[in-house]
Amino acid sequence: MTIGIAVKEPEFWKPNRPTSRGATEFHDAVIDASWNHQCVDKLINIAVPNIHEKDTVVDFGCGTGTSSIRILEKLKIDIRLWLVDNSPAWLGKAYEILSSRPNISFFLLEKKDKRYATLSETIGKESANHVISANTVHLIPNLKETFKGIAEALKSKGMFVFNTGNVLREGRKKGILMLDSTVYRVHDIAIDIIRNDLKFKKYRENLDKLIEAYAPLRKFIFPDPKPIQEYLNALKEAGFECMEPVYNCFRLKYSDWINFLRIKRLQAGILPEVGGKEPTPEQEKDRDTLIIMSAKKLFKELEKFNPFADDKSYLGEWVFVSASKISR
């Protein structure tokens, strides 16, 4: 006869302050965006065949809860959903929206010296059936450590499914864009406007030095993309068996994308040369104006020169990766 051993539940997280403006702005900008729905729906469809009644599913890097809302809308079975993020401000928005629903818990990846706690350190080893991560993994600086923590948190043969719109790979057709490549282009157009438009002359002083000084901040919020093989190698080292990556293209409406670019929290990474991390009200207004002007110029540029763009949208590519924990 097998005697069951009581497993201590991990400590659930609750916010201790009101939801931040930045988290609300981000949530409102992406919750109804068609590109977000399409890429998250594809991710869920890949995961669904492996998810069963009463399973524990982790939304890793859940942000403000937009992916979790979609998971709950698409799944028609009773699961336990655990939302995990490293930002208490953004997780607070997810808590505000979803905490009243049954079988939902929240976990914060605590900061430990110069790193964040891994998933297994946060929710416990072999505690989750599946981990889903939407539009998050490209932000992870240490893939090996993070993927190892995910593997340790999964039960035997548990699935880890993720996507990202920011990955380097061979074979992508010219004109099909990574998500953040438009962000980099908006920055360059904005700098050009500052150099040539008299309305923004006041931001020309030491501009080249500011571009260099703020490069780390830009790359922190919008990191340089990694090759797909780097993700696959990290998964293998962590103890996963990977399926062949799947690449899908989705159209991004200019109207949706300009809403994304106008999120104040992200504008510090798009154009930090105007106001840095803590802009004055005037700098914040000017930065927003510059980003809108630059985005509109970019859209016209895409419409004219990009074979996959038109007057309403451009084409972006996402990679979808499904990996199974190898039984030891």
C-alpha positions as CSV (number, residue, x, y, z in Angstrom):
1,M,0.0,0.0,0.0
2,T,1.3,3.4,-0.9
3,I,1.1,6.1,1.8
4,G,0.5,9.6,0.4
5,I,2.9,12.3,1.5
6,A,1.4,15.7,2.1
7,V,3.0,18.3,-0.2
8,K,3.3,21.8,1.2
9,E,1.6,24.3,-1.1
10,P,3.9,27.1,-2.4
11,E,3.3,30.5,-1.0
12,F,0.8,32.5,-3.0
13,W,1.4,36.1,-3.8
14,K,-0.8,39.1,-3.2
15,P,-0.2,42.7,-4.2
16,N,0.5,45.3,-1.5
17,R,0.0,48.4,-3.5
18,P,-2.5,49.7,-6.2
19,T,-2.0,48.6,-9.8
20,S,0.5,50.8,-11.6
21,R,-0.4,53.1,-14.5
22,G,2.2,51.4,-16.7
23,A,0.7,48.0,-16.1
24,T,-2.8,49.2,-16.9
25,E,-1.6,51.0,-20.1
26,F,0.1,47.8,-21.3
27,H,-2.9,45.7,-20.6
28,D,-5.3,48.0,-22.3
29,A,-3.1,48.3,-25.4
30,V,-2.7,44.6,-26.1
31,I,-5.8,42.9,-24.6
32,D,-7.9,43.3,-27.8
33,A,-5.1,43.5,-30.3
34,S,-5.7,40.9,-33.1
35,W,-2.0,40.0,-33.3
36,N,-2.0,39.1,-29.6
37,H,-5.1,37.0,-29.9
38,Q,-3.7,35.1,-33.0
39,C,-0.3,34.3,-31.5
40,V,-1.6,33.3,-28.1
41,D,-4.4,31.2,-29.7
42,K,-1.9,29.3,-31.8
43,L,0.2,28.7,-28.6
44,I,-2.8,27.4,-26.7
45,N,-3.9,25.1,-29.6
46,I,-0.4,23.5,-29.6
47,A,-0.7,22.9,-25.8
48,V,-4.3,21.8,-25.6
49,P,-3.9,18.1,-26.6
50,N,-1.6,17.5,-23.6
51,I,-3.8,19.4,-21.0
52,H,-6.3,17.3,-19.0
53,E,-8.9,17.9,-16.4
54,K,-7.5,19.1,-13.0
55,D,-4.0,19.7,-14.5
56,T,-1.9,22.5,-13.1
57,V,-0.9,24.9,-15.9
58,V,1.6,27.7,-15.3
59,D,1.5,30.9,-17.4
60,F,5.2,31.8,-17.1
61,G,5.9,35.5,-17.6
62,C,2.2,36.2,-17.5
63,G,2.7,40.0,-17.4
64,T,-0.6,41.8,-16.8
65,G,-2.6,38.6,-17.5
66,T,-3.6,39.1,-21.1
67,S,-2.4,35.6,-22.0
68,S,-4.0,34.0,-19.0
69,I,-7.4,35.6,-19.9
70,R,-7.1,34.0,-23.3
71,I,-6.1,30.6,-21.9
72,L,-9.2,30.6,-19.7
73,E,-11.4,31.6,-22.7
74,K,-10.0,28.9,-25.0
75,L,-9.7,26.0,-22.6
76,K,-13.0,24.3,-21.9
77,I,-11.9,22.1,-19.1
78,D,-11.3,22.6,-15.3
79,I,-7.7,23.4,-14.6
80,R,-5.6,25.1,-11.9
81,L,-3.9,28.1,-13.5
82,W,-0.8,29.6,-11.8
83,L,0.3,33.0,-13.0
84,V,4.0,33.7,-12.6
85,D,5.9,36.9,-13.3
86,N,9.0,38.8,-12.0
87,S,7.2,42.2,-11.9
88,P,5.0,42.9,-8.9
89,A,3.6,45.9,-10.7
90,W,2.4,43.9,-13.8
91,L,1.4,40.9,-11.7
92,G,-0.8,43.3,-9.7
93,K,-2.8,44.0,-12.8
94,A,-3.3,40.3,-13.4
95,Y,-4.4,39.9,-9.8
96,E,-6.8,42.8,-10.1
97,I,-8.6,41.1,-13.0
98,L,-8.4,37.4,-12.2
99,S,-8.0,36.8,-8.5
100,S,-11.8,36.4,-8.0
101,R,-11.9,33.4,-10.3
102,P,-11.6,29.9,-8.8
103,N,-8.5,27.8,-9.0
104,I,-6.2,30.7,-9.9
105,S,-3.0,31.5,-7.9
106,F,-0.3,34.1,-8.3
107,F,3.5,33.7,-7.8
108,L,6.3,36.3,-7.9
109,L,9.8,35.4,-9.0
110,E,11.7,37.1,-6.2
111,K,15.0,38.9,-6.9
112,K,18.0,37.0,-5.5
113,D,21.2,39.0,-5.5
114,K,21.8,39.5,-9.3
115,R,19.2,37.1,-10.5
116,Y,15.5,36.1,-10.2
117,A,14.4,32.9,-8.5
118,T,13.7,30.1,-10.9
119,L,10.3,28.6,-11.4
120,S,11.1,25.5,-9.3
121,E,12.4,27.7,-6.5
122,T,9.1,29.6,-6.6
123,I,6.4,26.9,-7.0
124,G,8.3,23.8,-6.0
125,K,9.8,20.9,-7.9
126,E,7.6,18.6,-10.0
127,S,4.5,20.7,-9.1
128,A,3.2,21.7,-12.6
129,N,1.8,19.6,-15.4
130,H,2.5,22.2,-18.1
131,V,4.2,25.5,-18.6
132,I,3.0,28.0,-21.2
133,S,4.9,31.2,-22.0
134,A,3.6,33.8,-24.4
135,N,5.8,36.5,-25.9
136,T,8.2,36.4,-22.9
137,V,11.2,34.1,-23.4
138,H,13.1,36.7,-25.6
139,L,13.3,38.9,-22.5
140,I,15.2,36.2,-20.5
141,P,18.9,36.9,-20.2
142,N,19.9,33.5,-18.8
143,L,18.1,30.8,-20.8
144,K,19.9,27.8,-19.4
145,E,19.2,28.7,-15.8
146,T,15.6,29.6,-16.5
147,F,14.8,26.5,-18.6
148,K,16.4,24.3,-16.0
149,G,14.1,25.8,-13.4
150,I,11.1,25.2,-15.6
151,A,12.2,21.6,-16.1
152,E,12.6,21.0,-12.4
153,A,9.1,22.5,-11.7
154,L,7.4,20.2,-14.2
155,K,6.2,16.7,-13.5
156,S,7.5,13.7,-15.5
157,K,6.8,14.2,-19.2
158,G,5.4,17.7,-18.5
159,M,5.2,20.0,-21.5
160,F,6.8,23.5,-21.9
161,V,5.3,25.4,-24.8
162,F,6.4,29.0,-25.7
163,N,6.4,31.5,-28.5
164,T,8.3,34.6,-29.4
165,G,8.1,37.2,-32.2
166,N,11.8,38.0,-31.7
167,V,14.1,35.3,-32.9
168,L,16.9,35.0,-35.5
169,R,16.7,32.2,-38.0
170,E,17.8,31.2,-41.5
171,G,15.1,31.1,-44.2
172,R,12.9,34.0,-43.2
173,K,11.7,35.8,-46.3
174,K,12.9,39.4,-46.6
175,G,10.1,41.7,-45.5
176,I,8.6,39.4,-42.9
177,L,9.6,41.2,-39.7
178,M,10.4,40.4,-36.1
179,L,8.2,42.1,-33.6
180,D,10.8,44.4,-32.2
181,S,12.5,45.3,-35.5
182,T,9.9,48.0,-36.0
183,V,10.7,49.3,-32.5
184,Y,14.4,49.8,-33.5
185,R,13.3,51.5,-36.7
186,V,11.0,53.9,-34.9
187,H,13.9,54.9,-32.7
188,D,16.1,55.6,-35.7
189,I,13.4,57.7,-37.4
190,A,12.8,59.6,-34.2
191,I,16.5,60.5,-33.8
192,D,16.5,61.7,-37.4
193,I,13.5,63.9,-36.7
194,I,15.2,65.4,-33.7
195,R,18.3,66.2,-35.8
196,N,16.2,67.9,-38.6
197,D,13.0,69.3,-37.1
198,L,13.3,72.7,-35.4
199,K,10.4,71.8,-33.0
200,F,12.7,69.3,-31.3
201,K,16.0,71.3,-31.5
202,K,16.3,71.4,-27.7
203,Y,17.0,67.6,-27.7
204,R,20.0,67.8,-30.0
205,E,22.5,68.8,-27.2
206,N,24.8,65.8,-26.6
207,L,22.5,63.6,-28.6
208,D,25.2,61.2,-29.8
209,K,26.4,60.8,-26.2
210,L,22.9,60.2,-25.0
211,I,22.3,57.5,-27.7
212,E,25.4,55.7,-26.5
213,A,24.6,56.2,-22.8
214,Y,21.0,54.9,-23.1
215,A,21.9,51.9,-25.3
216,P,21.8,49.5,-22.2
217,L,18.3,50.8,-21.2
218,R,17.0,50.3,-24.7
219,K,18.4,46.7,-24.9
220,F,17.1,45.9,-21.4
221,I,13.5,46.7,-22.5
222,F,13.9,45.5,-26.1
223,P,16.8,43.0,-26.0
224,D,18.7,42.0,-29.1
225,P,17.1,38.8,-30.6
226,K,18.8,35.5,-30.1
227,P,19.2,32.7,-32.7
228,I,16.6,29.9,-32.5
229,Q,19.4,27.4,-31.9
230,E,20.3,29.1,-28.7
231,Y,16.8,28.3,-27.3
232,L,16.9,24.7,-28.5
233,N,20.3,24.1,-27.0
234,A,19.2,25.5,-23.7
235,L,16.1,23.3,-23.7
236,K,18.2,20.2,-24.4
237,E,20.7,21.0,-21.6
238,A,17.8,21.5,-19.2
239,G,16.4,18.0,-20.0
240,F,13.8,18.6,-22.6
241,E,13.1,16.8,-25.8
242,C,12.0,19.4,-28.5
243,M,9.6,19.1,-31.3
244,E,10.6,20.9,-34.6
245,P,9.9,24.6,-34.2
246,V,6.8,25.9,-36.0
247,Y,6.8,29.3,-37.7
248,N,3.7,31.3,-38.2
249,C,3.0,34.7,-39.7
250,F,0.4,37.1,-38.5
251,R,-0.7,40.5,-39.7
252,L,-0.1,43.4,-37.3
253,K,-2.5,46.3,-37.8
254,Y,-0.9,49.7,-37.7
255,S,-3.7,50.9,-35.4
256,D,-3.0,48.1,-32.9
257,W,0.8,48.6,-33.1
258,I,0.7,52.3,-32.5
259,N,-1.2,51.6,-29.3
260,F,1.6,49.4,-28.3
261,L,4.3,52.0,-29.1
262,R,2.4,54.6,-27.0
263,I,2.7,52.6,-23.7
264,K,4.6,55.1,-21.5
265,R,6.5,52.3,-19.7
266,L,7.8,51.0,-23.0
267,Q,8.6,54.5,-24.5
268,A,11.5,54.7,-22.0
269,G,13.0,51.8,-24.0
270,I,12.0,53.1,-27.4
271,L,13.3,56.6,-27.1
272,P,15.2,57.1,-23.8
273,E,17.2,60.0,-25.3
274,V,14.2,62.2,-24.6
275,G,13.6,62.2,-20.8
276,G,15.3,58.9,-19.9
277,K,13.6,56.7,-17.2
278,E,11.9,59.7,-15.4
279,P,10.8,62.3,-18.0
280,T,9.2,65.6,-17.1
281,P,5.6,66.0,-18.3
282,E,6.9,68.1,-21.2
283,Q,9.5,65.5,-22.1
284,E,6.9,62.7,-21.8
285,K,4.6,64.6,-24.2
286,D,7.4,65.3,-26.7
287,R,8.6,61.7,-26.6
288,D,5.1,60.5,-27.3
289,T,4.7,62.9,-30.2
290,L,8.0,61.9,-31.7
291,I,7.1,58.2,-31.4
292,I,3.7,58.8,-33.1
293,M,5.4,60.8,-35.9
294,S,8.0,58.1,-36.3
295,A,5.5,55.2,-36.4
296,K,3.5,56.9,-39.1
297,K,6.6,57.5,-41.2
298,L,7.5,53.8,-40.7
299,F,4.1,52.7,-41.8
300,K,4.4,54.7,-45.0
301,E,7.9,53.3,-45.5
302,L,6.6,49.7,-45.1
303,E,3.6,50.3,-47.4
304,K,5.9,51.6,-50.1
305,F,8.9,49.3,-49.9
306,N,7.9,46.1,-48.0
307,P,6.3,43.4,-50.2
308,F,4.3,42.0,-47.3
309,A,2.9,45.3,-46.0
310,D,-0.1,47.4,-47.2
311,D,-1.8,50.5,-46.0
312,K,-3.2,48.9,-42.9
313,S,-0.8,46.3,-41.6
314,Y,2.6,44.5,-41.9
315,L,3.5,40.9,-41.6
316,G,5.3,39.6,-38.5
317,E,6.6,36.1,-37.7
318,W,6.4,34.1,-34.5
319,V,8.2,30.9,-33.6
320,F,6.3,28.2,-31.5
321,V,8.4,25.7,-29.6
322,S,7.0,22.6,-27.8
323,A,9.2,20.6,-25.5
324,S,8.6,17.6,-23.3
325,K,10.5,16.9,-20.1
326,I,12.5,13.7,-20.5
327,S,11.8,11.1,-17.8
328,R,15.0,10.2,-15.9
